[in-house]
Amino acid sequence: MTAVLVPLLAALWVFSPSSFATTSNGSGEINALPIPVKYTTGSKAACLADSFSIQFDSDVPADLSAASDRVLERIKKSQHTYLTTTSGTEFFPSLKCESEVTELRLSLSSDHSLSIFDLAIKPVEERKGLEDYTLTIPTSGAATATASTALGLFRAITTFENLVFKIDFSLPSSPGVAEGGDTAYLPFTPYHIDDAPAFHWRSILLDTSRHFFAKQSLFKLLDTMSAVKLNVFHWHITDSQSWPLALNELPELAAKGAYTPRKTYSEQDVAEIIQFAGERGIDVVMEIDTPGHTTVIGNSHPDMIACNTHKPWTGWANEPPAGQLRFADPAVTAFTSRIFSAAIKLTKSAYFGTGGDELNEQCMDADQPTQRVLKANGWTLNDALKNFTAETHGTLLSAKRTPMVWQEMVLAHGDLELDKNTIVDVWISSADVGAVLDKGFRLVHASSDYFYLDCGQGGWITENVGSNSWCDPFKAWTRMYSFNPYTNVTAVQRPLVLGGQASLWCEQTDETNFETVMWPRAAAVAELWWSGGNADGTFPRSAVDALPRMHDMRYRLVEKGVRAEPLQPEWCAVHPGRCVLGG
């Protein structure tokens, strides 16, 4: 591929020079979220020249070139202003520009030729250094971004985009009047940024079984994740309520398990979603939860499900409908391996989720076919689960996929002899982290007491007297941001902490409201796992300092059509520091 020069359609922009007095909005004169781990800023605004372009010093992968095109197009269309009462006019007392940034030049510091996609799906232990970048933006002339990989350069141009604001010099200079415009500028040049993620697993989980999400909704989610440098999409694609995954090898599962024929993901759909994600620096980790959360398989294979749609469901499942795989049955184990084998052929990630949560033992104790198998083999229920897990995980391991499980597979059923590289999602409580680490497993923080986005929506099981959700209260962004990933973690165990995840379970969430439930709270999670702790390594960072960045990102997302909920009244957003205790 040849070097690329991409002009920004800036015939609309008019520039002339000026200087201004530096102001601060409480975030260290940088509003990019996640905040870079190391940066310096200056005191002058610089406009983007009408010929502003992104150039490459050498041939680059096609997906990096395409990403640069998207960034330029978004900068051109954006009307996002600086969040003060004067919308950024304070940076331009004479209402004109004095200096221009002419281009952003991207440079690979090595001969690394892999695409963003190929780098995004690397195993987590190989991700160190792949997202690092240096970004320098002068007051005038060419800005430069340097990285050893295309993925690092992609993170750099994402940061650059989030530093750009718009202003309209043709409007009167009065508070609140300059509402966007055609002049793009960066307020605090010169910038020098050296950035790298603190953690290499920064995830969103979305449940597409309780409610179906169309492919375009997932594309939009992935674009939004990329804007805040999240890099793993944990796709909880099936559950007891529906089976939307249309596997060519096992078509009956979706044919009888999807809500409707249109509410399915074809193998082509899955391929397109994975490709779209990878080009935006996101690894798609698919999860098919077993042996619990599988009632829907009974629609096509009723003989494989114990306590199938048992009524009443209470006591037989955590939520309706009741039913789970007869995992002691060798035929069921073999069938589950077939499902995994068919599904992993669609994926590119090094990881595949197999679930393992909320296994209902009462259901299995009462299931006569299961009890006959246990008796014939001299097994306990845990023995049967160990056998099921060994065989089904063996299918993954033989395909060079690492299993990912929920914490019960390590803590609730004895020693299942999981592969030592298995990754564990800790979800029930952050207090369980130490127990998982003591067993030597790598983990992802996903605890419901911090990171469940659906908490606080109220109970959804209908009764005459209303109830709260099981994981109340609502988890505000400040609660998520306050998390310390190293609480009760020894120095030796720290490398086992891969990162964290915000999870959205969709009993009460669908395409009409999921963005409001998720954003901008998930942006706080993104900063937690990218930026890490304070300069001295302590946690948490100051939520007060983060607030202007959160406001800025929320308004950027809304402008892009994301239904991100407001954090505070708009008055607070444009009066930085006034809506905090003592402000």
C-alpha positions in Angstrom: 0.0 0.0 0.0 1.3 3.5 -0.8 1.7 6.3 1.6 -1.6 8.2 2.1 -2.4 11.9 2.3 -5.9 12.5 3.4 -7.1 16.1 3.1 -9.7 17.3 5.6 -12.6 19.0 3.7 -11.8 22.3 5.3 -13.0 24.8 2.7 -15.5 25.7 5.3 -12.9 26.7 7.8 -11.4 30.2 8.1 -8.4 30.9 10.3 -6.4 33.8 11.5 -4.0 34.2 14.5 -4.4 35.2 18.1 -3.2 34.4 21.6 -5.1 33.8 24.7 -4.9 33.4 28.5 -4.6 29.9 29.7 -7.6 28.5 31.6 -8.0 25.3 33.4 -11.1 23.1 33.8 -9.8 21.1 36.6 -8.4 18.2 34.6 -4.8 19.3 34.2 -5.6 21.1 30.9 -6.4 17.9 29.0 -9.8 16.5 28.5 -9.0 13.3 26.6 -10.6 10.2 28.2 -9.0 7.9 29.1 -6.5 10.4 30.5 -3.0 9.6 29.2 -0.6 8.2 31.7 2.0 10.8 31.0 1.6 14.2 29.4 2.5 17.8 29.3 0.5 20.7 27.9 1.1 24.3 27.0 -0.9 27.5 27.1 -1.8 28.3 23.4 -4.7 27.4 21.2 -3.8 26.1 17.8 -6.3 25.7 14.9 -6.3 23.0 12.3 -5.2 24.3 9.0 -7.8 24.2 6.1 -5.5 21.7 4.4 -5.1 19.6 7.6 -4.3 15.9 6.8 -3.1 12.7 8.2 0.0 11.4 6.6 2.0 8.2 6.9 5.8 7.9 6.7 5.6 4.5 5.2 3.1 1.9 4.0 0.5 1.1 6.6 -2.2 -1.6 7.0 -5.4 -0.9 5.2 -7.4 -0.7 8.5 -5.2 2.0 9.9 -5.7 4.1 6.7 -9.4 3.5 7.0 -9.4 4.5 10.6 -7.6 7.8 9.7 -10.3 8.5 7.2 -13.0 8.0 9.8 -11.2 10.3 12.3 -10.9 13.1 9.7 -14.5 12.7 8.7 -15.7 12.9 12.3 -13.5 16.0 13.0 -15.1 17.6 9.9 -18.6 16.9 11.0 -18.2 17.6 14.7 -19.7 20.7 16.3 -18.5 19.8 19.8 -17.5 22.9 21.8 -15.4 23.4 24.9 -17.6 23.0 28.0 -17.6 26.5 29.5 -20.2 29.2 29.5 -18.3 30.9 26.6 -17.9 27.7 24.7 -14.2 28.1 24.2 -14.1 31.8 23.1 -12.0 32.4 26.2 -9.1 30.9 24.2 -9.4 33.5 21.4 -9.8 37.0 22.8 -9.6 38.5 19.3 -11.8 35.8 17.8 -9.3 34.6 15.4 -6.5 32.0 15.2 -2.8 32.9 15.4 -1.3 29.5 14.7 -2.1 26.3 12.8 -1.4 22.6 13.0 -0.9 21.6 9.4 -0.9 17.8 9.6 -0.7 14.8 11.8 2.2 12.5 10.7 2.1 8.9 11.7 5.3 6.9 12.0 5.9 3.3 12.8 9.0 3.0 14.8 9.6 -0.6 13.8 8.9 -2.8 10.8 5.8 -4.2 12.5 3.4 -4.7 9.5 0.5 -6.4 11.3 -3.0 -4.8 10.9 -5.0 -3.3 13.8 -7.2 -6.4 13.6 -4.3 -8.9 13.8 -2.9 -7.0 16.8 -6.2 -6.7 18.6 -6.7 -10.5 18.7 -3.3 -11.3 20.1 -3.3 -13.3 23.4 -3.4 -11.0 26.4 0.1 -12.0 27.5 1.4 -10.7 24.1 -0.3 -7.4 24.2 2.3 -5.5 26.3 3.6 -2.6 24.1 1.2 -3.1 21.3 -1.0 -0.1 22.2 1.7 2.3 23.4 2.2 5.5 21.5 3.8 9.0 21.6 1.8 12.0 20.4 3.3 15.5 20.0 1.2 18.4 19.0 3.0 21.7 18.5 1.5 25.2 18.5 2.2 25.4 14.8 3.4 23.0 12.1 3.1 19.2 12.0 1.9 17.0 14.8 3.5 13.6 15.1 2.4 10.2 16.4 4.9 7.4 16.8 4.3 3.8 17.8 5.7 0.4 17.1 2.4 -1.0 15.8 -0.6 0.1 13.8 -2.7 -0.5 16.9 -0.6 2.0 18.8 -1.0 4.6 16.1 -4.8 3.9 16.1 -4.9 4.7 19.8 -2.9 7.9 19.1 -5.3 9.2 16.5 -8.2 8.4 18.8 -6.6 10.6 21.5 -5.9 13.4 18.9 -9.6 13.4 17.9 -10.7 13.7 21.5 -8.5 16.8 21.9 -10.2 18.7 19.1 -13.0 21.2 19.7 -15.0 23.5 17.4 -15.7 27.2 17.5 -17.6 29.6 15.2 -15.8 33.0 15.1 -18.7 34.5 13.1 -21.0 34.5 16.1 -21.1 37.3 18.7 -18.7 36.9 21.6 -21.2 36.5 24.4 -21.6 33.7 26.9 -23.3 30.6 25.6 -23.5 31.9 22.0 -20.6 30.1 20.3 -22.4 26.8 19.8 -20.0 24.9 17.6 -18.8 26.0 14.2 -16.4 25.2 11.4 -13.1 26.1 13.0 -11.3 23.1 14.7 -8.7 23.8 17.3 -6.7 22.3 20.2 -6.8 24.5 23.3 -3.6 23.7 25.2 -0.7 23.3 22.8 2.0 22.2 22.8 1.0 18.7 23.9 3.4 15.9 24.5 1.8 12.6 25.4 3.5 9.3 26.2 0.7 6.8 26.7 0.2 3.1 27.3 -2.6 1.0 28.9 -2.2 0.0 32.6 -4.2 -3.2 31.8 -4.6 -5.2 28.6 -8.1 -6.5 29.2 -10.6 -3.7 29.2 -14.0 -5.2 28.5 -17.7 -4.7 28.0 -20.1 -7.6 28.3 -23.4 -7.5 26.5 -26.1 -10.1 26.9 -27.9 -10.7 23.5 -30.1 -13.5 24.7 -32.6 -11.8 27.0 -33.1 -9.3 24.3 -31.8 -9.4 20.7 -29.5 -6.7 19.4 -29.3 -6.2 15.7 -26.0 -6.1 13.9 -26.1 -2.4 13.4 -26.6 -1.8 17.1 -23.5 -3.9 17.9 -21.5 -2.0 15.3 -22.5 1.2 17.0 -21.5 -0.2 20.4 -18.1 -1.3 19.1 -17.5 2.2 17.6 -18.3 3.7 21.0 -16.1 1.3 22.9 -13.2 2.1 20.5 -13.7 5.9 21.2 -12.7 5.2 24.9 -10.0 2.5 24.1 -12.0 -0.5 25.4 -10.4 -3.5 23.7 -12.5 -6.6 24.5 -16.2 -7.3 23.7 -17.4 -10.2 25.8 -20.3 -11.4 23.8 -22.7 -13.4 26.0 -24.6 -14.6 22.9 -26.9 -17.3 24.3 -28.8 -18.0 27.5 -31.8 -19.8 28.8 -34.3 -17.4 27.1 -33.1 -17.5 23.5 -30.5 -19.0 21.1 -29.8 -16.4 18.4 -26.6 -18.0 17.1 -27.4 -19.7 13.8 -24.8 -22.4 13.5 -24.7 -24.1 10.1 -23.7 -27.4 11.6 -26.5 -27.3 14.2 -29.3 -25.2 12.6 -32.0 -26.6 14.9 -30.7 -24.6 17.9 -31.5 -21.2 16.4 -34.4 -22.5 14.3 -36.3 -23.5 17.5 -34.4 -21.3 20.0 -34.4 -17.8 18.6 -37.3 -15.4 19.4 -38.0 -15.1 15.6 -36.1 -16.1 12.5 -35.0 -12.5 12.0 -33.6 -12.3 15.5 -30.6 -14.5 14.7 -26.9 -14.0 14.0 -25.9 -15.9 10.9 -22.3 -17.1 10.6 -21.8 -14.2 8.1 -23.1 -11.8 10.7 -20.7 -13.1 13.3 -17.8 -12.7 10.8 -18.8 -9.1 10.0 -19.1 -8.2 13.7 -15.7 -9.7 14.5 -14.1 -8.0 11.5 -15.7 -4.6 12.4 -14.5 -5.0 16.0 -11.0 -6.0 15.2 -10.5 -3.0 12.8 -11.3 -0.9 15.8 -8.9 -2.6 18.2 -11.4 -4.8 19.9 -11.1 -8.6 20.5 -14.5 -10.4 20.4 -14.7 -13.1 23.1 -17.8 -15.2 22.5 -19.4 -17.0 25.4 -21.8 -19.9 25.3 -22.8 -20.4 28.9 -23.0 -24.1 30.0 -24.1 -26.3 31.7 -26.6 -23.9 33.3 -28.4 -21.1 31.4 -29.2 -23.6 28.7 -33.0 -24.1 28.9 -33.5 -23.0 25.3 -31.6 -26.0 24.0 -34.6 -28.0 25.2 -36.7 -26.5 22.4 -34.8 -28.6 19.9 -33.3 -31.3 22.2 -35.7 -31.8 25.1 -34.0 -35.0 26.2 -30.8 -33.0 27.0 -32.3 -30.6 29.6 -33.1 -31.4 33.2 -36.1 -29.7 35.0 -37.0 -28.2 31.6 -39.2 -25.2 32.1 -40.1 -26.5 35.6 -43.0 -24.7 37.2 -42.7 -22.9 39.5 -39.2 -22.0 38.5 -38.3 -20.7 41.9 -35.9 -23.1 43.6 -34.9 -24.6 40.3 -33.2 -21.7 38.6 -32.0 -18.2 39.5 -34.6 -16.8 37.0 -37.1 -18.2 34.6 -37.2 -20.4 32.7 -35.7 -23.3 34.7 -33.6 -25.9 32.9 -30.0 -26.9 32.4 -27.9 -29.5 30.5 -27.9 -33.0 31.8 -24.1 -32.7 32.0 -23.6 -36.2 33.5 -24.9 -37.8 30.3 -22.1 -38.6 27.8 -24.3 -37.8 24.9 -25.0 -34.3 26.3 -21.3 -33.8 26.9 -20.5 -34.8 23.3 -23.2 -32.6 21.9 -21.9 -29.6 23.9 -18.4 -30.2 22.5 -20.0 -30.1 19.0 -21.6 -26.7 19.8 -18.2 -25.4 21.0 -16.4 -26.8 18.0 -18.9 -25.2 15.6 -18.8 -21.9 17.4 -15.0 -21.5 17.7 -14.7 -21.9 14.0 -16.4 -18.5 13.7 -14.2 -16.7 16.1 -10.7 -15.2 15.9 -10.0 -14.6 19.6 -7.6 -16.7 21.6 -10.4 -17.0 24.2 -13.8 -18.6 24.4 -16.2 -18.3 27.3 -17.9 -21.5 28.5 -19.8 -20.0 31.5 -20.2 -22.3 34.5 -22.2 -20.0 36.7 -25.4 -20.5 38.8 -25.6 -24.3 38.4 -28.7 -25.4 40.2 -27.9 -28.6 42.2 -31.5 -29.2 43.3 -32.4 -29.6 39.7 -29.8 -32.2 39.2 -30.5 -34.0 42.4 -34.1 -34.4 41.4 -33.4 -35.4 37.8 -33.7 -39.2 37.5 -31.7 -39.6 34.3 -28.8 -37.7 35.9 -29.0 -39.7 39.1 -28.9 -43.0 37.1 -25.7 -41.9 35.3 -24.1 -40.8 38.6 -24.9 -44.1 40.2 -23.6 -46.2 37.3 -20.3 -44.4 37.3 -19.9 -44.0 41.0 -19.8 -40.2 40.6 -20.7 -37.3 42.7 -22.3 -34.3 40.9 -18.9 -32.6 41.0 -17.3 -35.7 39.4 -19.7 -35.4 36.6 -19.1 -31.7 36.2 -15.3 -32.4 36.1 -15.8 -34.9 33.3 -18.1 -32.6 31.4 -15.6 -29.7 31.7 -12.6 -31.8 30.8 -14.2 -33.0 27.6 -15.8 -29.7 26.5 -12.7 -27.6 27.4 -10.6 -30.2 25.6 -12.4 -29.2 22.4 -11.3 -25.6 23.0 -7.7 -26.5 24.0 -7.2 -28.7 20.9 -8.3 -25.7 18.8 -5.7 -23.6 20.6 -8.4 -21.6 22.5 -8.1 -20.7 26.1 -11.3 -21.2 28.2 -12.8 -18.4 30.1 -15.2 -19.2 33.0 -17.3 -17.6 35.7 -15.9 -17.9 39.3 -18.0 -20.8 40.4 -16.0 -23.1 38.2 -13.0 -22.4 40.5 -14.7 -21.8 43.9 -18.0 -23.8 44.1 -17.5 -27.3 42.8 -14.3 -28.6 44.2 -11.2 -29.0 42.0 -12.4 -29.4 38.5 -8.7 -29.5 37.3 -9.1 -26.6 34.9 -6.3 -25.8 32.5 -3.8 -23.5 34.3 -4.3 -20.8 31.7 -8.0 -20.6 32.2 -9.2 -17.0 32.8 -11.8 -16.4 35.5 -14.4 -13.7 35.6 -15.0 -12.7 39.2 -18.6 -11.5 39.3 -20.4 -12.4 42.6 -18.3 -10.1 44.8 -15.0 -8.3 44.7 -14.3 -10.1 48.0 -13.9 -13.3 46.1 -10.8 -12.1 44.2 -8.3 -13.4 46.7 -9.8 -16.9 46.7 -9.4 -17.1 42.9 -5.9 -15.7 43.0 -4.9 -18.1 45.7 -5.7 -21.0 43.3 -3.3 -19.5 40.8 -5.7 -18.4 38.1 -5.7 -15.3 36.0 -8.8 -13.2 36.5 -10.8 -10.3 35.1 -12.6 -8.0 37.6 -16.3 -8.0 36.8 -17.8 -7.9 40.3 -21.5 -7.1 40.6 -20.8 -4.8 43.6 -18.9 -2.4 41.3 -19.3 -3.2 37.6 -22.9 -4.5 36.9 -24.6 -1.8 34.8 -28.1 -3.2 35.2 -28.1 -3.0 39.0 -30.7 -0.6 40.4 -33.3 -1.0 37.6 -35.7 -2.6 40.1 -37.0 -6.1 40.3 -38.4 -7.5 37.1 -40.1 -10.6 38.4 -43.7 -9.4 38.7 -45.3 -9.5 42.2 -48.0 -7.5 43.9 -45.5 -5.6 46.0 -42.6 -4.2 44.0 -39.0 -5.1 44.8 -35.5 -4.0 44.2 -33.0 -5.6 41.9 -30.9 -8.3 43.5 -27.7 -6.2 43.1 -29.0 -2.8 44.3 -28.1 -0.1 44.5 -27.4 1.5 41.2 -23.7 1.6 40.5 -22.8 5.2 39.7 -19.8 6.0 37.6 -18.0 7.3 40.7 -18.5 3.9 42.4 -17.0 2.1 39.4 -14.1 4.6 39.3 -13.4 4.1 42.9 -12.4 0.5 42.5 -8.9 -0.7 43.5 -7.9 -3.7 41.4 -5.2 -4.7 43.9 -7.2 -4.8 47.1 -6.2 -8.1 48.9 -3.8 -8.9 46.0 -0.2 -9.7 46.9 2.7 -8.3 44.9 3.3 -11.8 43.5 -0.3 -12.1 42.4 -0.5 -8.8 40.6 0.4 -10.2 37.2 -2.6 -12.5 37.4 -5.0 -9.5 37.3 -5.6 -8.9 33.6 -8.0 -6.1 33.9 -11.7 -5.5 34.2 -15.2 -5.5 32.7 -18.4 -3.6 32.9 -21.3 -6.0 32.3 -24.8 -5.3 31.0 -27.3 -8.1 31.6 -30.4 -7.4 29.5 -33.5 -8.6 31.4 -34.7 -5.0 31.3 -32.5 -3.6 28.6 -32.9 -3.7 24.8 -31.9 -1.6 21.8 -34.1 1.2 22.9 -32.3 1.9 26.2 -29.0 0.1 26.3 -26.9 3.1 25.4 -28.4 5.1 28.3 -27.8 2.3 30.7 -24.2 1.8 29.5 -22.9 5.3 28.7 -21.2 7.3 30.0 -20.6 5.0 33.0 -18.7 2.6 30.9 -16.3 5.4 30.0 -15.3 5.6 33.6 -14.5 1.9 33.5 -12.5 2.5 30.4 -10.3 5.1 32.1 -9.9 2.9 35.2 -8.4 0.1 33.2 -6.4 2.2 30.7 -5.0 4.9 32.9 -4.6 2.8 36.1 -3.9 4.5 39.4 -2.2 7.7 40.5 1.4 8.5 39.7 2.5 6.8 42.9 0.6 3.6 41.9 -2.2 4.1 44.5 -6.0 3.8 43.7 -8.4 5.3 43.2 -7.8 8.4 41.1 -9.9 11.4 41.9 -13.4 11.3 40.6 -13.5 15.1 41.0 -10.6 15.5 38.6 -12.2 13.0 36.2 -15.6 14.8 36.1 -14.7 17.3 33.4 -13.4 14.5 31.2 -16.5 12.5 31.8 -18.7 15.5 30.9 -16.7 16.1 27.7 -16.9 12.5 26.6 -20.6 12.3 27.3 -21.2 15.3 25.1 -19.0 13.9 22.4 -20.9 10.6 22.5 -24.3 12.4 22.3 -23.2 14.3 19.3 -22.3 11.0 17.6 -25.9 9.8 18.2 -25.2 7.7 21.4 -28.0 8.1 23.9 -25.6 8.6 26.8 -27.3 9.9 30.0 -26.4 13.2 31.6 -24.2 13.1 34.6 -25.3 16.4 36.1 -27.3 19.5 35.0 -25.8 21.2 32.0 -25.0 24.1 34.3 -22.5 21.9 36.1 -20.9 20.8 32.8 -20.2 24.4 31.8 -19.2 25.5 35.3 -16.3 23.1 36.1 -15.7 22.6 39.7 -19.0 24.1 40.9 -21.0 20.9 41.4 -18.7 19.1 43.8 -18.9 19.1 47.6 -17.5 22.5 48.6 -17.4 23.7 45.1 
